[in-house]
Amino acid sequence: MLSVGLTGGIGAGKSEVSRLLVEHGAVLIDADRIAREVVAPGTSGLAAVVDAFGPDVLAGDGSLDRPKLGSIVFADPDKLAVLNSIVHPLVGARSRELEESAAEDAVVVHDVPLLAENGLAPLYDLVIVVDAAPETQLDRLVRLRGMTEEDARARMAAQATREKRREIADVVIDNDVPLEELRQRVDQVWDDLVRRARSA
């Protein structure tokens, strides 16, 4: 099994790369998806978040109001650290369960937005960083996700710098390119991952 950490700044196009890797046959472990699961209604994770931030972070149906919580934590590094201390151990435990259930020769791709920020690179056999220029990230967040420019810039600023992400990369995938070029690059990376998985 080859354990791959996949990361990139918000708006860099990491989700597109993970989708292409899955098309090739990668087993995807999506930290964002798991992070939603571990704070779903009825979980101990959600109870801990409400204990820390109060009932105002709940939506009317009892689920977590993610935009409301986001507006609180992304403006305050201390509050973001509290949230991370609740969610990250739960995500880590669930990720390990999923990896242990994968086939022996699988390429397991961990989609981890905050891989660089949390010093997680040593946990993986290989780290892939999806990279895009800050102007590209900003444009995608405003145009495609409907964020205000201010909110987009705040989210980008809360993450590791582009340079810090590139420092931990074994492979960099440039996503300032048309989709067809991105697809070709992912094809090349996949061939390399399969070779590594077979020799692991």
ABEGO torsion letter per residue (X at the ends): XBBBBBBEBBGAGAAAAAAAAAAAGBBBBBAAAAAAAAABBGBAAAAAAAAAAEAAABBAAGBBBAAAAAAAAAABAAAAAAAAAAAAAAAAAAAAAAAAABBAABBBBBBBAAAAAAGAAAABABBBBBBBBAAAAAAAAAAAAGBBAAAAAAAAAABBBAAAAAAABABBBBAABBAAAAAAAAAAAAAAAAAAAAAX
